[in-house]
Amino acid sequence: MTANKENEFLKAKKIENGTVIDHIPKGSALKVLSILKIGDDFPGTVTVLMNVPSSHYGEKDIIKIEGKKLAKKEVAQIALIAPTASVNTIQHFSVVDKYVVQTPKKLEGVMPCPNPNCITRREGESHLDVEQTNPFRVRCAYCEKVYGEDDLKAALE
Amino acid sequence: MNLISMRETSKAFIEDILKTAKKHEKTAREKKVLSTLDDKTLGILFFEPSTRTRLSFQAAMRRLGGESIGFNDAHFSSSAKGETLSDTIRVVEGYVDAIVLRHSVEGAAARAAEVTTLPVINAGDGANQHPTQALLDLYTIQKEKGKLEGLTVVLAGDLKYGRTVHSLMYALSHFGCTIQLHCPPSLKMPESIVEEVRQKTTVEEVTDFTQADVVYATRVQRERFADPEEYQKSLYVIDADVMATLKKDAMLMHPLPRVQEITPDVDLDPRAKYFEQTFYGVPVRMAILETLMEGKNP
């Protein structure tokens, strides 16, 4: 599919107010929905496009959510599962903000520390410092345990 | 003004504590009382039972002229009624000038330090850290070997959950020691600690104690094993036969309590230093209390 055809395809699915999460790695859309806690009870229209041809990534997933703007914490969580994702904020059918998700240097309250015996599992907010991004590695500022990408994904799911 | 983790403790602070501890050793040995902290009260909050650490902190505070209050069992605190650690700390803050905290949950001391402006001293948080033990261990080694630099130290036993050896690994890394690890496969030192310490010094796995200047034995904790057979397989014993394989000038340490890992006959071997080690807890903790309660940073 050419870039023009891809655009036409996306235009056909326009939403009025809400968020389009594009460039999600193929196969990760349902995980992103799970992070955003979007289920049967979500009031707006949600369109999930999977295995969409992409000029950059070969194939990608896209999610369109009517009536929802992402919070910072949600964007940080998506960055862990779908580091290539881009977020488009839509108002009155127009893109008013567009950015690629980025993992912050500190994950504060973004997700629980994977250590079940960490104090933050009982009280206070979690605080994971990102020590390196490739390979991804965080250290809990409280229990000092170190976790990789897979540990965090498992904790998020 | 807190002592939470050896991971973030500088060499300068460690050396300062060792120097101050040396100054206090005579007072501790002669059981004298100074007036250094005679207007201060120490809160000793032990949510896990302890003998040596708690008593040596109490003794250290007494030798400095101060008083200590607290509890040695979470059942006697409001945490038994569901009070959060943060609330307990905020309450105790009104009664004392510094807090010594032991807790079964990792990161408890770091959390406590966030909610109070008083100095917080970590006396053990779960399987994470026990920095005051590491400082007294260093003091014992320096005292008995005359130096810290360049020694070969074997850490033996439960290196996975043993908070004393986690702290000691970081502490030894400042002094160019070769650290040898001797443990069953299921109780290996966490890779993240090995990786970090290896950036500063040599860390290697061994199966004997023959090259050691210092053997630091720890207890293999039965409660860590789901399978009793696996626990039995992980046990090790240092007896007269093992002592015969050590260098003549090596020293044997143990944070105690020991269960079966050092046989009683080894106590008579002049290289066994674990009871001296427990005594050094007093001057070292005097140094820690004096330093932190006077507002110096680690």
HADDOCK unambig.tbl for C-alpha pairs under 7 A between the chains (distance, minus, plus):
assign (segid A and resid 117 and name CA) (segid B and resid 105 and name CA) 5.55 0.50 0.50
assign (segid A and resid 117 and name CA) (segid B and resid 106 and name CA) 6.03 0.50 0.50
assign (segid A and resid 118 and name CA) (segid B and resid 105 and name CA) 5.94 0.50 0.50
assign (segid A and resid 118 and name CA) (segid B and resid 106 and name CA) 4.89 0.50 0.50
assign (segid A and resid 118 and name CA) (segid B and resid 107 and name CA) 5.97 0.50 0.50
assign (segid A and resid 119 and name CA) (segid B and resid 105 and name CA) 5.79 0.50 0.50
assign (segid A and resid 119 and name CA) (segid B and resid 106 and name CA) 5.89 0.50 0.50
assign (segid A and resid 119 and name CA) (segid B and resid 107 and name CA) 5.39 0.50 0.50
assign (segid A and resid 119 and name CA) (segid B and resid 108 and name CA) 5.52 0.50 0.50
assign (segid A and resid 142 and name CA) (segid B and resid 107 and name CA) 4.17 0.50 0.50
assign (segid A and resid 142 and name CA) (segid B and resid 110 and name CA) 5.58 0.50 0.50
assign (segid A and resid 142 and name CA) (segid B and resid 111 and name CA) 6.80 0.50 0.50
assign (segid A and resid 143 and name CA) (segid B and resid 106 and name CA) 4.82 0.50 0.50
assign (segid A and resid 143 and name CA) (segid B and resid 107 and name CA) 4.05 0.50 0.50
assign (segid A and resid 143 and name CA) (segid B and resid 128 and name CA) 6.58 0.50 0.50
assign (segid A and resid 146 and name CA) (segid B and resid 192 and name CA) 6.49 0.50 0.50
